[in-house]
Amino acid sequence: PGWHWWRAPAGPAPHAAASLLEAVAGSVVAGPAWLRRGFGRYAGWHLRQELEDLPPRALLQIVADAWEAHRRAPGTRPIASGEDTDGAALALFCAELELRAAGRRLFEVLPEGPLDAAGLREALAAVDPALAARHDARLAYRGVLDLDACLGRAGLRVVAVRVPRLGEDALRSLFGGATLEGEPPTVVRSPGPLRPGDVLTHLRGRPVRRMADVALHLAGLDGGRRVPAVFQRGERTRRQWLTLPRGLDEAGAVRFVLDPEEAARHPAFPFTRRPPESPD
């Protein structure tokens, strides 16, 4: 009990465990919907980091994806309305960025027992009254949360990246005739060396969680270039080189990323891991 519920042991499926944690947030978080949903999602990001041992680059993209979803939410309603779960999680992310800059952590300053909106604000005000005021303003603002303003604490910024449009034919060509679907991308049909059930986990050394990540990781590359990929086949890891199809439409979609990636090691970044303590 208490907010420590987010640290509870979870099963082997990271995405499912994080989703379950988000779904049961209301059992230990009191107060408005924005806090229940936002706290559940934000804690789910931390849980995924623990279960999947995600590198800073992956956490950066999770935050960027959440901001992209928040931008598509109804812009006339404040985060406090409770209809924008991603925006609520980002408001907590920004609060922790500022706490980290002051040498504190969100999960450390929160009191034991059920968490409510008043308790959260008191915890922030105890560290810095101005921090609590900025948090209130983010919740009440009727528009897109200014992520750049809080990312500056960790030397990060939001960058729009134009990614190539990869149609079905281009994707099949990239994967040697195989068809991948789902989250994470999984081979469902294949005439080549890949087999149904193979899961794409990394492309160019970057984690892949959904098919949209494939185009993101190939942005800026010329057709014909070979790139490394990692597939999981049961208990075995399979590495394979893929050849980027020629003639891609570079006027594809726009994705948001956080840059520079190295800044995720900054102590103020909420997902920076603490170095292991030296034994006595």
Buried (B, 14 or more C-beta within 10 A) or exposed (E): EEBEBBEEEBEEEBBEBBBBBBEBBBEBBBBBBBBBBBBBBBBBBBBBBBBBEBBBBBBBBBBBBBBBBBBEBEEEBBBBBBBBBBBBBBBBBBBBBBBBBEEBEBBEBBBEEBBBBEBBBBBBBEBBEEBBEBBBEBBEBEEBBEBEEBBEBBBBBBEEBBBBEBEEEBBBBBBBEBBBEEEBBBBEEBEEEBEEEBBBBBBBEBBBBEBBBBBBBBBEBEEEEEBEBBBBEEEEEBEBEBEBBEEBEEEBEEBBBBBEBEBBEBEBBBBBEEEEEEEE
